[in-house]
Amino acid sequence: MDFPGGRVPFTDRLSFVGGAVSPSQPTSCYRTLDSTGACIEDAEVPHDIDEELALKMYETMVKLQTMDVIFYEAQRQGRFSFFMTSNGEEATIIGSAAALSPKDHIFSQYREHGALLYRGFSFLDMANQCFGNVLGHGKGRQMPIHYGSKAHNFQTVSAPLATQLPHAVGAAYALKLQGQSAVTAVYFGEGAASEGDFHAALNFAATLSAPVLFICRNNGWAISTPANEQYKGDGIVGRGPSYGIPSVRVDGGDARAVFSATAEARRIALEKTCPVLIEAMSYRSGHHSTSDDSSRYRTAEEMSAWRARDPATRFHNFIVSRGWWDDKRERQLRVATRKQVVDALTEAQKGAKPPLEDMFTDVYKEMPWHLQEQAAEARAHAQRHPESLHGIPLE
């Protein structure tokens, strides 16, 4: 029958769909490499990786891991206030970033700084942002790890969960109206998929046929909340078809599979002018952030077992098996990268603080009267109490 709400067939049998009363087989998880990094025979790889691309991906994964370790230690030393790592999710981030075009716009949740590294954002750029010095793109007005780069089409991170999802849909719709051959890619975790913005964004994208890639990092933990307390259905991938969105589940620890799935999703989004949902099954092997102690809610055995499945090691074994990598290049890369990261932190820490005036700029072309009054009050207070500036210049 062609109802106003949709064309449906009739039946004289009473049955319910989904849930415990109608169990179904979980959606399968696509992978091309086994847990050791060996190629799976006859795996379908519509978008494979050549040597040049594979080496760039691996080198970025090593740089990301090195930076995460040293920046995390710097935060623990009190050099800046906050940090988040990508431990265990490097393949999901780098594999997907490599499949995108530089003209595609990325909307990050907060753990995707590897995508910025892949696009050319430097360690120094990130260190400047974390220290909040005058050279940081946010001029000290954002908390650490809230990166952004107009030059790299990477939208500035926003702290509230899931707000980036509707934004990405709107940007994708704009690209469509402009006739651009580009998509937006928006990252989020399975915990953020419990937010209302997730559902609004998917429905918005589907009904407007917006070319946006929804990339879910299902790492099993929304800070301390396990996935089994976040949903009862077939993960996140099971929600896509309900909104009329083509969806795929991929092994988030297999960089080659993530690349191939993302490249194919991008092709579909552009050719069909539609959104695509990717659920990357992974694991956050580090703490949620420097404000978290994950040993309070998960066992050391669980974390150790997953750390043994390091995605970078898995991809390393793949490129070694192809004859593209060796121990000498590995040592050179890690030594050089560590020095670059340490040098970037040292230089950024010496950077000058942004002036007090920068608190009130970059919002309006011409500063309105109420901000002018606030700026004058702040300036007057600082002049009366110069000790409160802690080295911040007035102008």
N, C-alpha and C positions, 0 to 999 in steps of 0.2 A: 504494500500500500504506500502511496506517495503522500505521507503526512507532511505538514508544514515543517516539522522538525527533522525530517529525513525519510528516505525511502527504505522500508523495512519489509522483510518477509513475515507471513503469519505462520503460526504453529498451534496445534491443539494440545501440545505438551507443556506442562508448567515446569520451568527450569530457571535457575538463577545463574548468573555469570560471575566468576571471580570469587575470591574469599575462600574460607575454609569449606563451604558447602560445595564448591566446584574447583577442587585443586587442579592446577595446571603445571606443566613442566616449566621450570624457570628458563628464561631466555639464555641461550648459550653465549659463551664468552670467546670472542675471536682472538686468536694468537697465531704467530708464525714462528716463534722461537720457544723451545722448551725452557724449563727452569734453569738450565745450565747455560743457555745461550746458543744451543745447537739448533740448526734449522729443522723445522718440522717438514718431513717429506710430503710433497704434493700440497702444501699449504697454498691457498689462493692469495696472491699478492698483486692486486691490480696496479698498485703504485709502489714499485720497489725502490730501494736506495742504492745509489752508485757509490763509488769509493769517496769521491770528493764530499758528497753530502753526508755520508756516514761519519767521516772524520770530523767534519764541522760539528755534527751532533754530539759525538763522543767528547770532543775537546770542550764543548760548552757544558756538558754534564760534569766533567772533571772540574772545570772552573767554578761551576755552581756549588759543587760539594765543598771545594776548598774555601770558597768565600763564606759559605754557611758556617763552617767550623770556626774560622778565624773571626768573623763578625760576631758570632755567638759568644766566643771567648772575650771579645772586646766589650760586649755588653755586660758580661759577668764581672769584668774589671771596673765597671762603672764609667766607661768612657762615653757611652750614650745610653738612653733610657729603656730601649725596647728593641726586640728583634724576633723574627720568625724564620725558620728554616724550611727547606723543601725535602728533608731527608725521607727517602723511600718513594718520593713522587717525581723524581727527576725525569724518568722516561715519559711519564704522562705529559709533563710540561714541555720538555724539549722536543719530544716526538710530534706533538701537535703544532708547536710553534714552527717547526721546520716545514710543515705541510701548508702553511699559510703564505700568502703573498705579502710583501712589505706594505702594500697599499690596503690590506685588510686591517680593520681597526680592532684592537684587543681591549676588552673590558675585564680587568683582573678582579679576583676576590681579594687576595693579599698574599698568596703563596706562589705566585707565578713570575717572580722576578727573573727566573731562568729564561722566560720568553723575551724579556728586555735584553738580557745578556746576548741571546742568540741574534737579536736585531742590531747589536752594536753598542748598546749602553755600556759604559765602562765601569770598572770597579770604583774608580774615583767619583764618577757620577753618583753611584749608590752610597759611597761613603759620605759625600757632601750632603746628601739628603738625610742620612741617618744622624749626622752631627748637627744638621740644621744650620749650616753656615751660609754665608752670603752667596756662595756659588751653587747651593742646592736649588733645584728648580722650584721648590715651594717656599724658598726664602725663610725657612724655619717655622712656617705656619702650619705644617702638618706633623703628626707624630712620625717617628722613624718607620721605615718600610712602606710608607705611602708614596711610592714612586709614581712618576708620570713623565711622558715625553711626547710632545707634539710632533717632533721630528721623526719619531719611531711609531707614530699612530698608536700609542699606548696611553689610554685614558688614566688619569690619576686615580689611585686607589681610594675608595671611600670606606670608612670603618663600619658603618651599619651593614649587617648581612643582607644580601640579595637586592639591594637598591640598584646594583649595576645591571641587573637582568632586564627590567623595563627600559633602561637607558640604551642598552645594546640593541633592543628591538627597534626603538625609535631611530637610532642611528642607521640600522640596516634598512629600514623603510625609506629613510632619506637617500641612502645610496641607490636604492631601487628607483626612486623618483628622478634622481639625477642621471640615471642610465649608466651608473658606474659598474664596471666588471669587478666588483669587490664584495666581500662579506664582512660581517662583524663576528668575532669569536668572543664568547663570554664564559668565563670560568667560575665555578662555584662548587661547594662541597655538598655531600648528601644531607648534612644538617641544614644548610641554607635552603635546600629544596623543601623544607618544612614551612618556610616563610610564605606568606600570601603573595608576595611579589613574584615568586617562582611561577605560581599558577596563572597569575594575571599576565605575566610575560609570555608564557607558552601559548595561551589563548590569543593574545594580542598578535603574536608572531604568525600563528597559523591562519587567523582570519584575514590578516593583511598581506599574507604571502611574503613575509620579510626574509631576506637571505641572511639568516643568523645561525651560527653554530653554537648550540648550548653544550658546553663541555663540563660534565660533572666529574669531579675527582672523588669517587666514593672510596674514602680511605678507612672506613669503618668506625671512625670516631669523630663526633662533633664536640670538640674539646673533651669532656669526660663522659658524654652521652653516647653509648654504643648504638650502632645502626639498628639493632633489633628493638630499640626504644624510639626510633625515628619513624619507622614505617612497618607495615605488615604485608604489603604487596610485593611484587617482583622488583624490588629495588627502585631505581629511578628510571631505568629504561622502559619499564612497564607503563609508565605514565604517558610517554610520547604518543603512542597510537591512539590513546583516548582523546588526544587533542588534534588528531589528524596529522601527526608529525612523524616522518620516517626516523627510525631510531636504531641504534646499534650498541652492543655491549662489547668492550674490548679489554684485553689484559693490560692494565696500566703499567705493568712492569716490563712490558715488551715494547721497546721504542720503535721497532720496525712495524709492529702491528698498529700501534697508535698512529704512526705516520701514515700508513696505508689507509686506515679507517678515516682519518681526518681529511686526507687528500680526496678520498672518494666522497665524503660528506660535503666538502667544499664544491666538488663538481656537481653534485645533486642540487645543492642550494642555489648555484648559479644557473644551471640549465633548467631546473624546474621552478625557479624563483620561489623557494620555500625554506622554512627552517628545518634544521636537522638536530637531533639530540644524540649525544655521545656519552655513554656512561663508562668511565675508565675505572676498572676495579683495581685498587691499589692499597697501600698501607702507609700511614704516617708513622714512620719508625722513630721520629724524634718527639720531643714535647710539643704541645700545641704552640707555645710561644715561650719567651723567657719569663712569663708570668705564671707558667704552668709546671706542675710536677706530675707527669703521667704515671709514675710508679705508684701513685695513690689510687689509681683506678684500673690498672692493668698489670699483669704479672711480668716479671723480668723474663720468664721463659717465653712468653708470647713475643715480647719485643726482640729478644735474641734470635728467635726463629725467623722472624721477618727480616731482621738486619742481615741475616745470612743469605737472603734472596735479593741482595742489593741490585737495583736495576742497572746501575752503571757497570758493575762487574759482568752482568749478563750480556750487556751490549758489547763490552770489551771482548768477551769470549767470541762473540759473533764476528767482530771485525778482525780479530786475530786468525780465526778459522778461514777467513777470506784472503789472508796474506796482506792485509792493509795496515797492520800495526805490529809493533814488537816492544820488548822490554826497554830498549834504549830510548825510544820515543816516549814511552810512558814515564820514565824517570825524568827526562828533560822537561816534559810538559808539567809535571807536578812540582818540580823545583822552581821552574820559571813562574808558574801560576802563584805559588805561595809568596814569592818575593813581590810580585805585582800587587797582591792583595794587601800585604803588610805595608808596602810603600804607599798605597792609596789611603789606608787608614791614617798613617803618619802625616801625610800631606793634608788630608781633610781636617784632622784635629787642629791643625795650625790655622785653619781658615777663620777669617774675621766673622763676627756675629752680624746678622742683618741689622740695619738701623731700626730704631723704634718706629719711624715713619712708615716702614714697610707693612706694619700691622694694618694699615688703613688703605693701602693702594691695591691696584689690579682687580678691583671689583667693578668700579664704574669708570667710564671714560673721563668724566668730570666729577670730582668728589662732591657729594651732596652735603647740605648744611649740617645734617646731624652727625655725619662722620667728621666733618671739619671741627665741630664742637668737641667730639670725643678725642680727636687727635690733639687738640689744644689742651684739654684736661690732662691727657696722659703726659704730654710734654711738660706741663707745669708741675705735675706730681714728680716726674723724674728730676726736674731741676731742684725741687725742694728736698728730694731724697735720692741723691745720686747713687747711694749704696745699693739701691734696689735694682739698678740696671745690670749689675754683675757683668760689666764689660761691654754691654750693648750700647753702641753709639746712638746719640739722639737723631743724627741725620747721616 
